[in-house]
Amino acid sequence: MRVISYNILLLLILMSYGVAILSSSVSSELPLKIMLKDAEEIAVTNSLVLKSLKDRREIFQKMSKEKWRNYLPRLSLGYFGLKNLNENQTDSRFNDIRLQLNQLIYDGGETALEIESIKLQEIINSQDWIISRNKTLLESRKAYIENLMNKDKVFLFSELLRKTLSQINEAKNEYEQGFVNSTTNFEAESKIRELELFLIKTEGNNEQSEISLKKALNFPLATNLDLQESLLLDFILYPPDFDKNQNPVEVANRPELKKLKVSIENLKNRKELSENYWKPKLSLGGYYGKNVNGALPVENEIYGFNINVTTQIGSTTNQTSTNYGVQTDGTGIQRIPGFGPQFVGRGDNAYNSNTLNFFDDLSYSRKILEGKVSLSDALRNRKSLEIDLEAELFKSQSKVKENWQILRISNSKFYLALEAWKIAIEKYNAGFLKKSEFYSAEYELIKSIDELTTSTGFYLTSVMDLGFSSGVDPSELKLYEYKKGSGNSILANFFRNQLRSNKQSNEDSIQEDLAEELEE
């Protein structure tokens, strides 16, 4: 019993100084010191989703350049060679080299709508990045606050239990010398076990919250973190007052709503694009080159121009092409779409081509219907999303109010438990209180500390949720303020006393600690 108690006491003293003892191995790596702002930046930097969305920006930029290419002339250099080895006839050769230029004149606004759609998709991607960033920040903030909360609990509980365990040997001697009966001794031991169990659970929660924080920061679990802030000592909390707020928060700040608005504009463009199927497309082209009725090099100058028109009526498409050219000498070949190469002689040459493709595009009506349905769904979803976001905002505000009331009640419970603990110490020192009853008072104090620390963490976490729901930085809500060493929690003074007590000799008595508490 005595050996076990000494081991527990040594472990708690080491924990109170922040020494992390792992069951498998002790990491020699220096701890990474971080604050809340550091955790936010690390989470955003290490997020794989944010990196992926950021990389997609370049894709949209390239897509936009591709569509802009439609406005520029298309230049090509072509070569055509023909060689006929005929039996009982003269062999023939033909070589043609020409430079061709084609320019889109009118496409019914298709290219402009495509470019606009790509720009809107890029904005949607940027809003996706903001949404993911906000979720990443919220997750990292909540994980950080939860870890802060549990670390403060472990410190406070270990300090209180350390003082309690320091009296175990005294109680053992009293029992062995017959000053207390076995029932009293067993009751005291039972209360001590309850205190130890409470601390073990708190340590487990602290370890789990540290793992959650490392996951939120995308850190290896072996990383040793050293949080440089205290939930109780460094955060000033203010009561919520939403009714008197002159600048009420609106859901218009939410990137989800901005994303949907841009998506609706994009769907309108896609719908207009599908409905413009009937608009003609006009292009103008020209060529210049040389050919020869024999082996290279070419020597006969040729040039010309062409006009191409594409139209659609229902599912039937029509392609019309008009070409005019000049063959300065010799015999040339004109390649007519749908009819193949045709020989032309010296002088002017021209042709008209028209092709009617029946039932060539049966998907046009489906595309129009899909565009209408998608746009209608988006418009309906917009109203639904606004309602959902407003409900989420009001729920967040309600949760902040609720947690503030819980915090107030927890403050009162802690104050009463602290006063009861002080009275219990006085009675115990005067011999009017059994050791088990004193441990019960200490257990109630630890429970009140746990509830108050939890309430403080939950209130700050609900403020973070409210910032996310309103689409603004939580610090802009003026519900909390970070100021090193100026925390306004009722536990702050108690925490500072424990810090000072931790630096004193372990041989200090409970009475001296109580005198310091009462002076504060």
Secondary structure, 3 states (H helix, E strand, C coil): CHHHHHHHHHHHHHHHCCCCCCCCCCCCCCCEEECHHHHHHHHHHHCHHHHHHHHHHHHHHHHHHHHHHHHCCEEEEEEEEEEECCCCCCCEEEEEEEEEEEEEEECCCHHHHHHHHHHHHHHHHHHHHHHHHHHHHHHHHHHHHHHHHHHHHHHHHHHHHHHHHCCHHHHHHHHHCCCCCHHHHHHHHHHHHHHHHHHHHHHHHHHHHHHHHHHHCCCCCCCCEEECCCCCCCEEECCCCCCCCCCCCCHHHCHHHHHHHHHHHHHHHHHHHHHHHHCCEEEEEEEEEEEECCCCCCCEEEEEEEEEEEEEECCEEEEEEEEEEEECCCCEEEEECCCEEEEECCEEEEEEEEEEECCCCCCHHHHHHHHHHHHHHHHHHHHHHHHHHHHHHHHHHHHHHHHHHHHHHHHHHHHHHHHHHHHHHHHHHHCCCCHHHHHHHHHHHHHHHHHHHHHHHHHHHHHHHHHHHHCCCHHHHCCEEECCCCCCCCHHHHHHHHHHHHHCCCCCCHHHHHHHHHHC
